[in-house]
Amino acid sequence: MWRELLPVGRDRDSGGYRRYAWTGADADCRAWFRAQAEARGLAYEVDRNGNQWAWLGDPLAGDAVVAGSHLDSVPDGGAFDGPLGVVSSFAALDELRNRGVEFVRPLAISNFGDEEGARFGLACVGSRLAAGQLTTEAAHRLRDGDGVTLPQAMEAAGYDPDTIGPDPERLARIGAFVELHVEQGRALDLTGDPVGIASAIWPHGRWRFDFRGEANHAGTTRLADRRDPMLTYAETVLAARREAELAGAVATFGKISVEPNGVNAIPSLVRGWLDSRAADQAALDTVVTGIERAAREHAERAGIDLDVVRESFTPVVEFEHALRDELGRILKGRGGDGRPVPVLGTGAGHDAGILSASVPTAMLFVRNPTGVSHSPAEHAAEDDCAAGVVALADVLEGLACS
């Protein structure tokens, strides 16, 4: 399974993946998911929001146990973020069948669409729509960098955009959702454990900063006469680093758009996107407020107009303690020494975090020895991935089998 997915959407120059929602690479990933489901005799379906499901047992019976993740990527992302969870879910089912266990609850494997938000700028679109955290009207307004709307992209890919929206009946059938994911940090590498359990997802959001100045000739305009928004943007980037360090949080300007974007032209508009995350809401508020305050101070001195728009936000997610503790009980002492499996928080968002408001959710992490993620250098050792499959199989057996 892993080898079949490796070439899909891979860029020859960067070595990273560009599996954006509703593109050819996304279609290839979705075809792979369907083939895996049908090869195992699972009932395959696509829900109203384009999320894929593979069912063992009656989908309408209720109290189902679901495992899965996503198959899309960030620009030039790694091979593990998302796909590891989907591949491991199918492999865990294979492991359970080899064990000859008897299922007493329906089991499903899922692939949620557009988790990374690389194309339309909003993360977890598929799960947000299903959970009612993104309205149909707001989803229809989403556009990619080329001006293509989400409905247009879905229709071009052969899906009906008029059906998207909240899916409470489907979510009501789910008794537990477990997402396995490569760790996006080095906590497990430091403890020496191949697998960990998630405790919570930090609150996080995305803010767009629009700096408007005056376009002019780069060679003939005196420095004293310029209203250059790039300078104010640069000061804001530095302020983001300072505010994050002071609060023990993270803040990143990782995307920028410039107009008119000419080498010999002073920009008229610099648009930058801030991603900020912190261990608690108070720290996050402090960071973002401090960054915006600094941006406005620099903008006022330089004669630059500034607009700040919050494009998305996810509050802190505490995974359901009862389910999290049950995973800990199931996995305790897997190494034969009786040690508990590490429980750790994360600053990365996931579909499990979105769904936690509607169904009991939990997450497993697989060790990442470098901590690098959202990069072609993202990595997990084969032995650790296999340990993740066994751990997921143990969890699914404990939750869905007699």
C-alpha positions in Angstrom: 0.0 0.0 0.0 2.7 2.4 0.9 4.7 1.9 -2.3 1.5 2.4 -4.4 0.9 5.8 -2.9 4.5 7.1 -3.0 4.5 8.4 -6.6 1.1 10.0 -6.4 1.3 13.8 -6.6 5.1 13.9 -6.0 7.0 16.8 -7.5 10.1 15.8 -9.3 12.1 18.9 -8.4 11.3 19.2 -4.7 10.7 15.6 -3.9 7.6 16.8 -1.9 3.9 16.2 -2.4 1.3 18.4 -4.0 -1.9 16.5 -3.4 -4.3 19.4 -3.4 -8.1 19.0 -3.0 -10.1 18.2 -6.1 -7.0 17.9 -8.4 -5.7 15.0 -10.4 -3.4 13.9 -7.6 -6.3 14.0 -5.2 -8.4 11.9 -7.6 -5.6 9.3 -7.8 -5.5 9.1 -4.0 -9.2 8.7 -3.8 -9.1 6.0 -6.4 -6.5 4.2 -4.4 -8.7 4.4 -1.3 -11.7 2.9 -3.1 -9.5 0.1 -4.5 -8.2 -0.7 -1.0 -11.8 -0.8 0.3 -13.1 -3.0 -2.5 -10.2 -5.4 -2.3 -11.2 -6.1 1.3 -14.9 -6.5 0.6 -15.8 -3.3 2.4 -18.8 -1.3 1.6 -17.5 1.9 -0.1 -19.3 5.2 -0.1 -18.7 9.0 -0.5 -20.7 11.3 1.8 -22.3 14.6 0.8 -19.1 16.5 1.5 -16.8 14.3 -0.5 -15.3 12.3 2.5 -14.7 8.7 1.7 -15.8 5.7 3.9 -15.1 2.0 3.8 -17.5 0.0 6.0 -17.2 -3.4 7.7 -20.7 -4.1 9.2 -23.9 -2.1 8.9 -23.2 1.6 8.5 -26.7 2.3 9.9 -26.3 0.2 13.0 -24.8 3.0 15.1 -22.0 3.0 17.7 -19.4 2.4 15.0 -15.7 2.6 15.6 -13.9 4.6 12.8 -10.2 4.9 12.0 -8.7 7.1 9.4 -7.1 10.4 8.5 -6.5 12.3 5.2 -4.6 11.9 1.9 -4.1 15.5 0.8 -0.9 17.4 1.5 0.5 20.9 2.1 2.7 22.3 -0.7 5.7 20.1 -1.0 4.7 18.1 2.0 6.0 14.8 3.3 4.9 11.3 2.6 3.6 10.5 6.1 1.3 13.4 7.2 -2.1 12.0 6.6 -1.4 8.9 4.4 0.2 7.1 7.3 -3.1 7.1 9.2 -5.1 5.8 6.3 -2.6 3.1 5.3 -2.3 2.1 8.9 -6.1 1.8 9.2 -6.3 -0.7 6.4 -3.3 -2.5 7.7 -4.8 -2.7 11.2 -8.0 -4.2 9.7 -5.8 -6.8 8.0 -4.1 -7.6 11.3 -7.4 -8.0 13.1 -8.6 -10.4 10.4 -5.4 -12.4 10.8 -6.1 -12.6 14.5 -9.6 -14.0 13.8 -11.4 -11.6 16.1 -15.1 -11.2 16.1 -16.5 -7.7 15.5 -19.4 -6.6 17.8 -19.5 -3.0 16.5 -19.4 -1.7 12.9 -15.9 -0.6 11.8 -15.2 2.0 9.2 -12.1 3.5 7.6 -12.3 7.1 6.5 -10.4 9.6 4.3 -11.5 13.2 5.1 -11.1 15.7 2.2 -9.0 18.8 2.1 -7.6 18.5 5.6 -4.5 20.6 4.9 -6.3 23.5 3.3 -3.5 24.0 0.8 -5.8 25.0 -2.1 -8.6 27.0 -0.5 -6.8 28.4 2.6 -9.0 26.7 5.2 -8.0 23.5 6.9 -10.2 20.5 7.6 -12.9 21.5 5.1 -14.4 18.0 4.8 -14.7 17.4 8.6 -15.7 21.0 9.3 -18.6 20.7 6.8 -19.7 17.4 8.3 -19.6 18.7 11.8 -21.4 21.9 10.9 -18.4 24.1 11.7 -18.3 25.5 8.2 -21.6 26.7 6.6 -22.5 25.8 3.1 -22.6 29.5 2.2 -19.0 30.1 3.5 -17.8 26.9 1.7 -19.2 28.1 -1.6 -17.3 31.4 -1.2 -13.9 29.7 -0.9 -11.5 30.3 -3.8 -8.1 29.1 -4.7 -5.2 31.2 -5.9 -6.5 31.1 -9.5 -9.9 32.3 -8.5 -11.6 28.8 -8.8 -14.3 28.4 -6.3 -14.8 25.2 -4.2 -18.0 24.4 -6.0 -16.3 24.8 -9.4 -13.5 22.5 -8.3 -15.8 19.8 -6.9 -17.9 19.9 -10.0 -14.9 19.6 -12.3 -13.8 16.5 -10.2 -17.2 14.9 -10.8 -18.9 15.7 -7.4 -22.1 17.7 -6.7 -21.3 20.8 -4.7 -25.0 21.5 -4.0 -25.1 18.6 -1.5 -22.4 19.8 0.9 -23.3 20.8 4.4 -23.8 19.5 8.0 -24.1 15.7 8.3 -25.3 15.1 11.9 -27.0 11.8 11.1 -23.8 10.2 9.8 -21.8 11.5 12.8 -24.5 10.2 15.2 -23.7 6.7 14.0 -20.1 7.0 15.2 -19.3 5.8 18.7 -15.5 6.5 18.5 -13.1 8.0 16.0 -9.4 7.2 16.3 -6.8 8.9 14.1 -3.2 7.7 13.8 -0.7 10.3 12.7 3.0 10.7 12.4 4.2 12.9 15.3 5.0 16.5 14.3 7.7 17.0 16.9 10.3 15.0 18.8 8.6 14.1 22.1 8.5 10.4 21.4 12.1 10.4 20.1 13.2 11.9 23.4 11.3 9.4 25.5 12.3 6.4 23.3 8.8 5.3 22.6 7.5 4.3 19.1 3.9 5.2 19.8 2.1 7.8 21.9 -1.4 9.0 22.7 -2.7 12.6 22.2 -3.9 14.6 25.1 -5.0 17.8 23.5 -4.6 20.0 20.4 -3.4 23.6 21.1 -5.8 26.4 20.1 -4.7 27.8 16.7 -5.8 30.1 13.9 -4.9 31.9 10.7 -5.0 35.6 10.2 -4.5 37.6 7.0 -2.7 40.9 7.2 -3.2 43.3 4.3 -0.6 46.1 4.1 -1.5 48.7 1.5 0.9 51.4 0.4 1.7 53.1 -3.0 3.2 51.5 -6.1 6.0 53.4 -7.6 9.2 53.1 -9.6 12.0 51.3 -7.7 14.7 53.2 -9.4 13.4 56.8 -9.4 11.5 57.2 -6.1 13.5 58.6 -3.2 13.5 56.5 0.0 12.0 59.4 1.8 9.0 59.6 -0.6 8.1 55.9 -0.5 5.1 54.3 1.1 6.5 50.7 0.9 4.2 48.1 2.6 7.0 45.5 2.4 8.9 47.3 5.1 5.9 47.2 7.5 5.3 43.6 6.6 9.0 42.8 7.5 8.7 44.6 10.8 5.6 42.5 11.5 7.3 39.2 10.8 10.0 40.2 13.3 7.4 41.2 15.8 5.7 37.8 15.5 8.9 36.0 16.4 9.4 38.3 19.5 5.8 37.9 20.7 5.9 34.1 20.3 9.2 33.8 22.2 7.8 35.9 25.1 4.7 33.8 25.4 6.2 30.4 24.8 4.1 30.0 21.7 4.6 29.8 18.0 3.8 32.3 15.3 4.7 32.0 11.6 4.2 34.1 8.5 4.6 31.3 5.9 2.6 32.7 2.9 2.8 36.0 1.2 1.2 37.7 -1.8 2.6 40.9 -3.4 1.2 43.3 -5.9 2.2 44.3 -8.5 5.0 41.8 -7.8 7.6 43.4 -10.1 11.3 43.4 -9.4 11.6 47.1 -10.3 8.3 48.2 -8.6 7.6 49.3 -5.1 4.6 47.2 -3.9 1.1 48.6 -3.6 -0.1 45.6 -1.5 1.6 43.0 0.6 -0.7 40.3 2.0 0.8 38.0 4.6 -0.8 35.1 6.4 -0.1 34.5 10.1 -0.4 31.0 11.7 -0.2 31.1 15.4 -0.6 28.4 18.1 -0.2 28.2 21.9 -0.8 25.8 24.7 -3.8 27.8 26.0 -6.2 30.5 24.8 -4.8 33.3 26.9 -1.3 32.8 25.5 -2.6 32.7 22.0 -4.6 35.9 22.5 -1.5 37.6 23.9 0.6 36.7 20.9 -1.9 37.7 18.2 -2.8 40.9 20.0 0.8 41.8 20.3 1.6 41.1 16.7 -1.4 43.2 15.5 -0.4 46.1 17.8 3.1 46.1 16.5 1.9 45.9 12.9 -0.4 48.9 13.4 2.2 51.0 15.1 4.7 50.4 12.2 2.0 51.0 9.6 0.9 54.3 11.1 4.5 55.6 11.2 5.0 54.6 7.5 1.7 55.8 6.2 0.5 52.3 5.4 -3.1 51.1 5.6 -3.6 47.8 7.4 -6.5 45.4 7.5 -6.4 42.2 9.7 -8.9 39.4 9.1 -9.2 36.2 11.1 -9.7 33.6 8.4 -10.0 30.5 10.7 -9.8 29.5 14.3 -9.9 26.3 16.3 -10.1 26.5 20.1 -8.3 24.1 22.4 -9.3 20.5 21.9 -9.2 18.2 24.9 -9.7 14.7 23.6 -12.4 12.9 25.6 -10.7 11.7 28.7 -12.7 8.4 29.0 -11.7 7.3 25.5 -8.1 8.6 25.9 -7.8 6.6 29.2 -9.2 3.5 27.5 -6.5 3.7 24.8 -3.9 4.0 27.6 -5.4 0.9 29.4 -5.4 -1.1 26.1 -1.8 -0.2 25.2 -0.2 -0.2 28.7 2.8 -2.5 28.9 2.9 -3.3 25.2 6.7 -3.5 25.5 6.4 -6.1 28.2 7.7 -3.8 30.9 4.3 -2.5 32.2 5.1 1.1 31.2 2.3 3.4 30.3 2.2 4.8 26.8 3.3 8.5 26.7 0.5 11.1 26.5 1.4 14.3 24.8 -0.1 17.5 23.4 0.3 18.9 19.9 0.2 22.2 18.2 -1.0 20.7 14.9 -4.6 20.6 13.9 -6.4 17.4 12.8 -9.7 16.1 11.6 -10.0 14.3 15.0 -9.9 17.7 16.7 -12.8 19.0 14.5 -14.9 15.9 15.0 -14.3 16.0 18.8 -17.2 18.4 19.2 -19.6 15.9 17.7 -18.2 12.4 18.5 -15.7 10.9 21.0 -12.2 11.1 19.4 -8.7 10.0 20.2 -5.3 10.1 18.4 -2.2 7.9 18.3 1.2 9.3 17.3 4.0 7.4 15.6 7.6 8.5 16.4 9.3 11.0 14.1 13.0 10.9 14.8 13.8 14.3 13.4 10.5 16.1 14.3 10.4 17.5 10.8 6.9 17.7 9.2 5.2 19.5 6.3 8.5 18.8 4.4 9.9 16.2 2.1 12.3 15.3 5.0 9.4 14.1 7.1 10.1 10.5 8.2 9.2 7.6 10.4 11.1 4.3 10.6 9.5 1.2 9.1 9.6 -0.6 12.5 7.9 2.4 14.2 5.2 2.4 11.5 4.6 -1.3 12.0 4.4 -0.7 15.8 1.8 2.0 15.0 -0.3 -0.5 13.0 -0.2 -3.1 15.8 -1.1 -0.4 18.4 -4.0 0.8 16.2 -5.1 -2.8 15.8 -5.0 -3.4 19.5 -7.1 -0.3 20.1 -9.7 -1.2 17.4 -9.9 -4.7 18.9 -10.4 -3.3 22.3 -13.2 -1.0 21.1 -14.9 -3.0 18.4 -14.4 -6.6 19.1 -15.6 -9.1 21.7 
